[in-house]
Amino acid sequence: MSRSEMDARIQENRQLHRFELPISKGLFAAAYYRMEDGRIVLFHTEVPSEFTGRGIGSCLAQGIFDLLRASGRKAILRCPFMSRFFANHLDYLDVIAG
């Protein structure tokens, strides 16, 4: 599956306060958030252990940042993984609020 196909599959689950990327057979990667002053605070990212090291977390992060950009929303990064991803992708500066 290509990165663009994965990005297209990222969905926001507002009820569970997370962004999800389906991987296979009911498994998915997820980034959890809470709302603070109208901004999304990303605080935890999970990728099933059998899928770590395959770039899935990076696809999830990129897809989330693209969704936020498209919707005009801003994120605060409290998740170490998301912070590391952003440090290597400063072109997403416009979606980061703090």
C-alpha positions as CSV (number, residue, x, y, z in Angstrom):
1,M,0.0,0.0,0.0
2,S,1.4,3.4,-1.0
3,R,1.7,6.3,1.4
4,S,-1.0,8.3,-0.5
5,E,-3.4,5.3,-0.2
6,M,-2.7,5.2,3.6
7,D,-3.2,8.9,3.9
8,A,-6.5,8.7,2.2
9,R,-7.7,6.1,4.8
10,I,-7.0,8.2,7.9
11,Q,-10.2,9.1,9.6
12,E,-11.1,11.1,12.7
13,N,-13.1,9.3,15.2
14,R,-14.6,12.2,17.2
15,Q,-16.4,9.9,19.6
16,L,-13.2,8.3,20.8
17,H,-11.1,11.4,20.3
18,R,-8.6,9.8,18.0
19,F,-7.4,9.7,14.4
20,E,-7.3,6.2,13.0
21,L,-5.4,4.4,10.2
22,P,-6.8,1.0,9.4
23,I,-4.0,-1.5,8.8
24,S,-5.5,-5.0,8.5
25,K,-8.2,-7.3,9.9
26,G,-9.5,-4.8,12.4
27,L,-6.1,-3.5,13.5
28,F,-5.3,0.1,13.2
29,A,-2.8,2.8,14.2
30,A,-4.2,5.6,16.3
31,A,-3.3,9.0,17.6
32,Y,-5.3,10.2,20.6
33,Y,-6.2,13.8,21.3
34,R,-8.1,16.1,23.6
35,M,-9.5,19.5,22.8
36,E,-8.1,22.6,24.4
37,D,-9.2,26.1,23.5
38,G,-10.4,24.9,20.1
39,R,-7.1,23.2,19.3
40,I,-6.3,19.5,19.1
41,V,-3.8,18.3,21.6
42,L,-2.1,15.2,20.3
43,F,-0.9,13.3,23.3
44,H,-0.4,9.6,22.4
45,T,0.2,7.5,19.3
46,E,-0.1,3.7,19.0
47,V,0.9,1.3,16.2
48,P,0.3,-2.4,16.8
49,S,3.7,-4.0,17.8
50,E,3.7,-6.3,14.8
51,F,3.6,-3.3,12.5
52,T,6.3,-1.1,14.1
53,G,9.2,0.0,12.0
54,R,7.3,0.1,8.7
55,G,6.6,3.8,8.6
56,I,2.9,3.4,9.6
57,G,3.3,6.0,12.4
58,S,4.8,8.5,10.0
59,C,2.0,7.9,7.5
60,L,-0.5,8.5,10.3
61,A,1.2,11.7,11.4
62,Q,1.5,13.0,7.9
63,G,-2.2,12.2,7.2
64,I,-3.3,13.9,10.5
65,F,-1.3,17.0,9.7
66,D,-2.7,17.1,6.2
67,L,-6.3,16.7,7.6
68,L,-5.7,19.5,10.1
69,R,-4.3,21.8,7.4
70,A,-7.3,21.1,5.1
71,S,-9.8,21.9,7.9
72,G,-7.9,25.0,9.1
73,R,-7.3,23.5,12.6
74,K,-4.2,23.7,14.8
75,A,-2.5,21.1,16.9
76,I,-0.5,21.2,20.1
77,L,2.1,18.3,20.2
78,R,2.3,16.5,23.6
79,C,3.1,13.1,22.0
80,P,6.8,12.4,21.7
81,F,6.3,10.6,18.4
82,M,4.4,13.4,16.9
83,S,7.0,15.9,18.1
84,R,9.8,13.9,16.5
85,F,7.9,13.6,13.3
86,F,7.3,17.4,13.2
87,A,11.0,18.1,13.9
88,N,11.8,16.3,10.7
89,H,8.9,17.9,8.7
90,L,8.9,21.6,9.5
91,D,6.8,22.2,6.4
92,Y,3.8,21.5,8.7
93,L,4.7,24.6,10.9
94,D,1.3,26.1,9.8
95,V,-0.7,23.5,11.6
96,I,1.3,23.5,14.9
97,A,0.0,25.9,17.6
98,G,2.5,25.1,20.3
